[in-house]
Amino acid sequence: MTAFTYKNGELHAEDVALSAIAADVGTPVYVYSVAAMTEAYQRFVEALAGQRAQVCYAMKANSNLAVLRTFADLGAGADVVSDGELARALAAGIPAKRIVYSGVGKTREEMAAGIEAGILQFNVESRPELTALSDIAVSKNATVEIAIRINPDVDAATHNKISTGRKEDKFGIDIARAGEAFAQASTLPGLNPVSIAVHIGSQLTDIAPFRSAFGHVAELTRQLRADGVAISRLDLGGGLGIAYAGERVPTPAEYAAMVAETVGDLDCDLIFEPGRYLTGHAGVLLTRIIFIKDTGERRFVIVDAAMNDLMRPALYGANHSIEQVREPAPNAALGEADIVGPVCETGDTFATAHALTDLPAGELVVIRDTGAYGAVMSSGYNSRPLVPEVLVNGGDYALVRPRETLEQQLDRERFAGWQSPERTSQS
Ligand code: LLP
């Protein structure tokens, strides 16, 4: 299902015309669908119905409070990686006992905040982190449940920059040395090692690397149990890919069947940390054409969204499909256009030689499948205000993050003490 379909000649988010949102909130703007997030969540959970599974949404994909509340209401937990994410998850109503803390470089303050909140488990990624967490737990008179995140040396066959399970990647503890790490954890005060965690990368389009990694986890579980470490929970990470350009991706059912085959007989509680799968298809970046620039060589469609609003194409060469909001006539001629933003870099290109009808300036287009790793990765480059976010639910919509104002931008900064403190003019 897609929540973004043409009705009465124009693209809607559920029952709301995107043109109405553009008129109300302006462009560029991220628009998310509650129905699409709900459906993705339910599909994922239903596929795993035969197992003792808890979804801990990897909120780095989209951490808007209203999005988090949507998942909290569905029963999701959260995978957090910073103080900021922990605070947001709690503020959105995600119970601490459904929160796992990931990350290769947690600070002492972050560990302390997680302990104080009473989260479910810390996923520890190094020996120094083990001793630091033990110290802090002892100082707080607490015992914390931990997973050790292992590095299984499996190539996820995804983009190099989002592959995390190879030996040369910074993540986890080499699986060959996991036994030693668990032995150390068992002797450290304040730590209760109950779990193994693994996450080999994001946007996996093949099930085989998961199967290999989870197979290693199963083997390690048996070994550790034989050594007297009571493993009762496995955190199998995220990574399930979505189709950006019609590519074949594993279904949740295929993924769940592989989970059952690899770790199903271990009698463990299972944690899953999907991010992209839950929100990727549920969002679009709605943008308006500023100019059409035809150079003879190429036709540039210059839109008001830019690489600072959506970094994925510039950063990973990601391919997001782009559609016009006014429904094209069935036989409309398609031309090729480069869809670019206003930022002063050639990398500010959303698509090259993309098929599009001959649209005039002023028309709206959407960049699809940007509900994950879109708004969260945006920046204020070129002093462009952070984009607003709108949440749609049926025929209703709400502005869940207003557009940043120029005053807010200027107010974040100060002149140095030796400079005149006054601004010479206000915008
Ligand atoms: N768990 C851990 C420990 C992770 O590091 C990640 C993602 C996830 C779960 C969620 O993975 P997902 O289900 O979303 O694939 N910015 C990149 C993606 C970076 C993913 C980082 N870690 C992009 O735009 O493609």
Boltz pocket constraint, residues with backbone or C-beta under 6 A from the ligand:
constraints:
  - pocket:
      binder: B
      contacts: [[A, 58], [A, 60], [A, 61], [A, 79], [A, 102], [A, 103], [A, 162], [A, 199], [A, 201], [A, 202], [A, 203], [A, 204], [A, 237], [A, 238], [A, 239], [A, 240], [A, 273], [A, 274], [A, 275], [A, 276], [A, 277], [A, 312], [A, 316], [A, 372], [A, 373]]
      max_distance: 6.0
